[in-house]
Structure formats: C-alpha cells, structure tokens
Amino acid sequence: MPGDSHANRRKRSLYTEAVHAGERELKFADAITVPIVQTSTFTFKDCDTIQRYTSKQLARYEYGRYGTPTQTAVERKLAVLDGAEDCLLFDSGMGAITSTLLALLSKGDHVVLTDDVYGQTMRFATQHLPRFGVACTVVKMGDYQAMESAINKKTKLIFTESPTNPYLNIIDLERMREIRKRRGCLTIIDSTFATPLFQRPLEWDMDLVIHSATKYLAGHNDVLAGALLGTRHLVDQVRDYQRATGSVTDPHACYLLLRGIKTFPLRVKFQTNSAQIVAEHLEQHPEIRRVFYPGLPSHPQHEIAKAQMDGYGGVVSFWIKGDLARAKRFLDALRSIHIGPSLGGVETLITHPAMVTYYRITRKERYALGITDQLFRLALGVEDPMDLMEDLDQALAKSAK
C-alpha cells in the first residue's frame, strides 16, 4: 500500500507471532515447519568460508553446542513474544537459572532473593552459591522495604518469581522498577507461571526473564527446556558461559518446543478460564478451607495482578479441611485428574507439595515454609472444567467419610 511504513503498521498479535515469528528464513524445501536439524557438526566448504565466519562477516553454524537452526527459530520466536532483544535456550528451566547466576556472579558478589521462589532455586542460591563466595539474603515476598534494606554495595542482582509456587504471590513490578532505578541492581524474574501471554516483565524495565519452557510454552508434558530473555549484552554473557558448560537443548527438543509455542496462547487462555471457574467453585465448597488464585478478590495481591497482568494463569492452590490422612484419601479418590508435580501441560495435574516436593524435610520445617498437610496445587489442563469439578467434588465427598 502506498505510504505504508513499518512504523505505521499495527503491531501483530501475540497469537499471530506465536505461529509465525522467527521462522521464515530457517525453513527447508518450502516446508511449512522448521526442520529438526539433527546434527552435532556443521561443515565448512573451504578456507574462505572459515575466515568469513571467524571474522564475523558470515553468520552460520559451527557446532551443535553453540546452536542449531531449530534452536535459533525458537529463540527468535520467544524474543518476539517477550519483547526481548535476545533469547537463549537451555535444557531445563533450572539450567537457565543456574547458568545465568553463575555467569553473572563472581566471588564477593551479593544476591537478594524473595522467600517463595521455586524450591530448587532457593536451594541453589542459599546452599551452592556460597561455595563460590557469593552471599545471599532472603527477604519476604512483598516486603519491598526489607528488599531495599538488604541491598548493599556488593549486591549484584535481585532474583524473584511471579506468580510464585505454590501460593501464586504476585510481585509488584512497579515497585521493583523503582528499586532497580534507585539502587542499580540487575533484576531477574522467573515468569514461568504467567507466560508472555499474561506478563512481560521486560516492559517494566526488568533486566532478564526466565521461563521453564517445559511448562506452558511446550505444553504437552513431553520435553524439558528453559529460556533466558533480555538485552543482547546480558544474554551474550550467559551464552558465553553456556558454550563452556554445555547446558544446551537438543534439536528434537527444540522442535517439540517450537510446535508447542504455536498453540500456547490458545491453551493458556483456555486453562486460565478453567482455573477461574474452578477457583470460584472451590472457594464456595464446604470442604475447602481456603483457595489461592490471583483472579479471586480474596487473593492478597489481586489488585496488583489486575494492574500488571493480562490474565491470572492456569494454577489454583487450595487447602482442604482435615488432616494428612484425609489429604491422602482425597488424592486416591481422584479419577481423571492425574497426580504429578509439574504444570502447564494439556493434562490436568494435582500435587500435594508436602508429600511430593518437600518430603525430605521435617513437618516443622515444611510448615515454616507454608507447606501444610492440607495444601494442594492444581494445574489445569485443557479438559472441560465441568468434568474436573465433578472429579474434585466426588473425591472431596469420598475423602470426608
């Protein structure tokens, strides 16, 4: 169209970008899908090609640990979805977290961590980083005064998560932006539960975002992957570390992830709608003590979530009435809801954190972390929510006897 410029065009929807972004020039033989480039090594046809590659005049591939075309397609797509300059894939979400922290931190540095980040993140930061001379201060999620007070001249970064697991607490990104501006610390947010569909922390001036792509982005409980997104300068620092340590994603996993991303907005939207329906149902159930879901007015950060998120996610946590024996009876009575520790896939999963995730520590230690015997986390799949509520209701009724 005459006079049409890129600057004047309407920005494409995230739903459209999930399907098309980052792929066009990486396809083969006019295929509609990006191929699985299943090779460990890429050959050079002559010395001139080598020299142009090593002098950065030619962009191409060298060795599978440094990237493949299938990986590049996923990284480009995710960068568009999260509004990032760059993206780097890993073989798991924890691979992304540990590699990022080890790449950016040095002996003598200090980290501030909120207290309800993922358990393995907490364990790595508090038990392993000190072995490398990195100090860590844990502050209560939502206590921004304590967070800022914990920052000292050696503080390199703040690491948090939103929504958190399992209570779905929401970090105030505006407050985080103010702290970052005043104190100059790098801010890293694990945004796995929100996905780029509902929350894009880089738009709030956060420095780096991490996703366990195993969950909603892949969406089918059949692949492990992680992603780091942010400025090219910071991602390149982590990329250099990854080239040495090798926490990379294989081409087939990249292909499965790429396929999952194309439908993730549709799945997550449906899962979130189902989560809202189920959360409201459980909140009125006589056998439920309390429900935790950001989409409910009863959630402590409901107003924050409304202000900065476009949706509340597909996970609902709740306390049932009764003791541990009743909790076990409830789990055993479920018919169609699977018992499992993950989330984000097409199958609905329920987990009892006390038995499945925190079984290595004492009951007293669990309760200090808020992991009670009555706590469950329900990760909605794509089944009809009416069927899921019927299953929950019959299991609650049966376990009460």
C-alpha positions in Angstrom: 0.0 0.0 0.0 1.4 3.4 -0.9 2.6 5.4 2.1 2.5 2.3 4.3 5.6 2.1 6.5 6.6 -0.4 9.1 6.3 2.3 11.8 2.6 2.8 10.9 1.6 -0.8 10.7 -0.4 -2.3 13.5 1.7 -4.5 15.8 0.9 -8.1 15.2 -1.0 -10.0 17.9 0.9 -12.3 20.2 -1.3 -15.1 18.9 0.0 -14.4 15.4 3.6 -14.0 16.5 3.4 -17.4 18.3 2.7 -19.0 15.0 5.0 -17.1 12.6 7.7 -15.1 14.4 11.4 -16.1 13.8 10.9 -18.8 11.3 10.7 -17.7 7.7 14.3 -17.9 6.5 15.0 -21.1 8.5 12.7 -23.4 6.6 13.8 -26.0 4.1 12.4 -27.1 0.8 9.4 -24.9 1.1 8.2 -26.8 4.2 5.6 -25.1 6.4 7.5 -26.2 9.5 11.1 -25.5 10.6 13.1 -28.8 10.3 14.8 -30.7 13.0 18.5 -30.1 12.1 19.7 -33.3 13.8 23.5 -32.8 13.6 26.3 -32.2 16.0 28.6 -30.6 13.5 28.3 -28.1 10.6 31.0 -28.4 7.9 32.8 -25.6 6.0 33.2 -25.9 2.2 36.5 -24.0 2.1 39.0 -21.8 4.0 37.4 -18.6 2.8 34.1 -19.7 4.5 36.1 -20.4 7.7 37.7 -17.0 7.6 34.5 -15.1 6.9 32.8 -17.0 9.8 35.6 -16.4 12.3 35.8 -12.7 11.4 32.1 -12.4 11.9 31.4 -11.5 8.3 29.3 -14.6 7.9 26.5 -15.7 10.2 26.3 -19.5 10.2 26.6 -22.6 12.5 29.7 -24.4 13.6 28.9 -27.0 16.4 25.7 -28.1 18.0 26.7 -26.9 21.5 26.8 -23.4 20.0 23.4 -23.5 18.4 21.4 -25.0 15.6 18.8 -23.6 13.1 16.0 -25.3 15.1 17.2 -23.7 18.3 17.5 -20.3 16.6 13.9 -20.4 15.4 12.7 -21.0 19.0 14.9 -18.3 20.4 13.8 -15.7 17.8 10.1 -16.5 18.4 10.4 -16.3 22.2 12.3 -13.0 21.9 9.4 -11.5 19.9 6.8 -12.8 22.3 8.5 -11.4 25.4 9.7 -8.2 23.8 13.4 -9.1 24.3 16.5 -8.2 22.3 17.8 -11.8 22.6 16.9 -15.2 23.9 19.0 -18.2 24.9 17.6 -21.8 25.3 18.7 -24.3 27.9 18.0 -28.0 28.6 15.7 -27.1 31.5 14.4 -24.2 33.5 16.9 -24.8 36.3 19.6 -25.0 33.7 18.6 -21.4 32.7 18.6 -20.2 36.3 21.8 -21.8 37.5 23.7 -20.9 34.3 22.5 -17.3 34.5 23.5 -16.8 38.1 26.9 -18.5 37.7 27.6 -16.4 34.5 26.7 -13.1 36.0 28.0 -13.5 39.6 31.6 -13.5 40.9 33.3 -14.1 44.2 32.4 -11.3 46.6 29.0 -10.5 45.0 25.7 -10.5 46.9 22.2 -11.6 45.8 18.8 -10.7 47.2 16.2 -13.4 46.8 12.5 -13.5 47.7 11.5 -16.2 50.1 9.0 -18.2 48.0 10.9 -18.7 44.8 10.9 -22.3 43.4 12.5 -24.7 46.0 15.4 -25.7 43.8 16.2 -22.0 43.0 16.3 -21.3 46.8 18.5 -24.4 47.4 20.9 -23.4 44.7 21.2 -19.8 45.9 21.5 -20.5 49.6 23.5 -23.7 49.6 25.6 -23.7 46.4 26.3 -20.0 45.6 28.1 -19.5 49.0 30.6 -22.2 48.0 31.7 -19.8 45.2 31.9 -16.9 47.5 28.6 -15.4 46.7 26.4 -14.2 49.6 22.6 -14.5 49.5 20.0 -12.6 51.6 16.4 -14.0 51.6 13.6 -11.4 52.1 9.9 -11.9 52.5 8.0 -11.8 49.2 6.2 -8.4 49.0 8.3 -6.7 51.7 9.8 -4.1 49.5 11.3 -2.2 52.4 13.2 -5.3 53.5 14.3 -5.9 49.9 15.8 -2.5 49.6 17.3 -2.6 53.1 19.0 -5.9 52.1 20.8 -4.3 49.2 24.4 -3.3 49.9 27.4 -2.1 47.8 28.2 -5.7 46.8 24.6 -6.6 45.7 24.8 -7.6 42.0 21.2 -8.7 41.4 17.7 -9.4 42.8 16.1 -12.6 41.9 12.3 -13.1 42.3 9.4 -15.0 40.8 5.9 -14.1 39.9 3.4 -15.7 40.2 5.1 -17.9 42.8 4.8 -21.6 43.6 2.6 -22.8 45.2 0.7 -19.7 46.7 0.7 -17.7 43.5 2.0 -14.5 45.1 2.5 -11.6 42.7 5.5 -9.2 42.7 4.7 -5.6 42.2 6.6 -4.8 39.1 6.2 -1.0 39.5 7.8 -1.2 43.0 10.6 -3.4 41.5 11.2 -0.9 38.8 11.5 1.9 41.4 14.0 -0.2 43.4 16.0 -1.0 40.3 16.2 2.6 39.3 17.3 3.8 42.8 19.8 1.0 43.6 21.0 -0.1 40.1 20.8 -3.8 40.8 20.1 -6.3 38.0 16.6 -7.7 38.3 15.7 -11.2 37.2 12.2 -12.6 37.3 11.1 -16.2 36.8 7.9 -15.7 34.8 7.0 -19.3 34.1 3.5 -19.3 35.6 2.5 -16.1 33.8 4.0 -16.8 30.3 4.5 -13.9 27.8 0.7 -14.0 27.2 -0.1 -12.5 30.6 3.0 -10.8 31.8 6.1 -9.3 30.1 8.4 -8.1 32.8 10.9 -6.5 30.3 8.2 -3.9 29.6 8.5 -2.9 33.3 12.3 -2.4 32.9 13.3 -5.7 34.4 16.7 -6.9 33.1 16.2 -10.6 32.5 13.2 -13.0 32.3 13.4 -16.8 32.8 10.9 -19.4 31.8 10.8 -23.1 32.4 9.7 -23.8 28.9 8.9 -27.3 30.0 5.6 -26.0 31.3 3.1 -23.8 29.3 5.4 -23.0 26.4 5.9 -26.6 25.4 2.6 -27.6 26.9 2.5 -31.3 26.3 4.5 -32.9 29.2 7.0 -34.3 26.8 10.0 -32.1 26.7 12.4 -30.3 29.1 13.6 -26.8 28.2 14.4 -23.4 29.7 14.7 -19.9 28.3 16.5 -16.7 29.3 15.4 -13.4 27.7 16.7 -9.9 27.9 19.2 -7.4 26.5 21.7 -8.8 24.0 24.6 -7.7 26.2 23.4 -9.7 29.2 22.3 -12.7 27.3 25.6 -12.8 25.5 27.4 -13.1 28.8 25.4 -16.1 29.7 25.7 -17.5 26.2 29.5 -17.4 26.6 29.2 -19.3 29.8 26.8 -21.9 28.2 29.3 -22.5 25.4 31.8 -23.7 28.0 29.4 -25.6 30.3 27.1 -27.2 27.7 23.6 -26.9 29.2 22.1 -26.9 25.7 18.8 -28.1 24.2 19.0 -30.8 21.6 17.4 -30.2 18.1 14.5 -32.6 18.6 13.5 -30.9 21.9 13.7 -27.6 20.2 11.4 -28.8 17.5 8.8 -30.1 20.1 9.1 -26.7 21.9 8.6 -24.8 18.7 5.5 -26.8 17.9 4.2 -26.2 21.4 4.7 -22.4 21.3 2.5 -22.1 18.2 -0.5 -23.1 20.3 0.5 -21.9 23.7 -1.7 -18.8 23.7 -4.8 -20.8 22.9 -4.0 -23.4 25.5 -3.1 -20.9 28.2 -6.2 -18.8 27.6 -8.4 -21.9 28.0 -6.5 -23.1 31.0 -6.8 -19.7 32.7 -10.6 -19.5 32.0 -10.9 -23.0 33.5 -8.8 -22.0 36.5 -11.1 -19.1 37.2 -14.2 -21.3 37.1 -12.6 -24.0 39.3 -11.2 -21.5 41.8 -14.6 -19.8 42.2 -16.2 -23.2 42.6 -13.7 -24.4 45.2 -14.0 -21.1 47.2 -17.7 -21.9 47.8 -17.1 -25.6 48.6 -17.9 -26.5 52.2 -14.9 -28.9 52.3 -12.3 -26.3 51.2 -10.7 -24.1 53.8 -9.1 -21.5 51.5 -8.3 -21.0 47.8 -5.3 -19.2 46.4 -5.7 -17.7 42.9 -4.8 -14.2 41.7 -8.1 -14.0 39.8 -10.1 -14.1 43.1 -10.7 -10.8 45.0 -9.7 -12.8 48.2 -6.1 -13.2 46.9 -3.8 -10.8 48.8 -2.3 -9.4 45.5 -5.4 -9.4 43.4 -5.3 -5.7 42.7 -1.6 -5.8 41.7 -2.3 -8.7 39.4 -5.2 -6.8 37.8 -2.9 -3.8 37.2 0.0 -5.6 35.6 -1.2 -8.9 34.2 -3.5 -9.7 31.3 -4.6 -13.0 32.9 -4.1 -14.9 36.1 -2.7 -18.3 34.9 -3.8 -21.9 35.0 -2.8 -22.9 38.5 -5.1 -22.9 41.6 -3.8 -23.8 45.1 -6.1 -24.6 48.0 -6.3 -26.0 51.5 -8.8 -28.8 52.2 -10.3 -29.3 55.6 -9.0 -32.2 57.7 -5.6 -33.8 58.3 -2.9 -35.6 56.3 -4.9 -38.8 56.3 -7.8 -37.0 54.7 -5.5 -35.4 52.2 -4.3 -38.9 51.1 -7.9 -40.2 50.8 -8.7 -37.2 48.6 -5.8 -37.9 46.2 -6.5 -41.5 46.0 -10.2 -40.9 45.2 -9.5 -38.7 42.1 -10.4 -40.4 38.8 -9.4 -38.3 35.9 -7.0 -35.8 37.5 -3.5 -37.1 37.5 -1.2 -36.8 40.4 2.1 -35.2 39.3 4.5 -32.5 40.2 4.5 -30.4 37.0 2.1 -27.9 35.3 1.3 -26.3 32.0 0.5 -29.4 30.0 -2.7 -30.4 28.4 -3.4 -32.9 31.1 -4.7 -31.6 34.5 -2.3 -32.4 37.3 -2.6 -32.1 41.0 0.3 -32.3 43.5 0.5 -32.5 47.3 3.7 -30.5 47.9 4.2 -31.9 51.4 4.4 -35.5 50.1 5.8 -34.9 46.6 8.2 -32.0 46.8 9.1 -31.3 50.4 9.2 -34.9 51.7 13.0 -34.6 52.5 12.4 -32.1 55.3 10.6 -32.3 58.6 7.0 -31.4 59.1 8.1 -28.4 61.3 10.4 -27.2 58.5 7.6 -27.6 55.9 5.1 -25.6 58.0 7.7 -22.8 58.4 7.6 -22.5 54.6 3.8 -22.6 54.5 3.7 -26.2 53.1 0.9 -27.6 55.2 -0.6 -31.1 55.2 -3.8 -29.6 53.7 -2.2 -27.8 50.8 -2.8 -28.9 47.1 -1.7 -27.3 43.8 -4.0 -27.9 40.9 -2.6 -27.2 37.4 -5.5 -27.0 34.9 -5.1 -28.8 31.6 -7.4 -28.4 28.6 -10.2 -30.8 29.7 -13.7 -29.4 30.3 -13.8 -27.6 33.7 -17.2 -29.2 34.4 -15.6 -32.6 34.3 -12.7 -31.5 36.5 -15.1 -30.0 39.1 -17.1 -33.2 39.2 -14.0 -35.2 39.8 -12.9 -32.8 42.6 -16.3 -32.9 44.2 -16.6 -36.7 44.3 -13.1 -37.0 45.7 -13.8 -34.4 48.4 -17.1 -36.2 49.3 -15.5 -39.6 49.4 -12.5 -38.5 51.4 -14.7 -36.8 54.1 -16.1 -40.2 55.1 
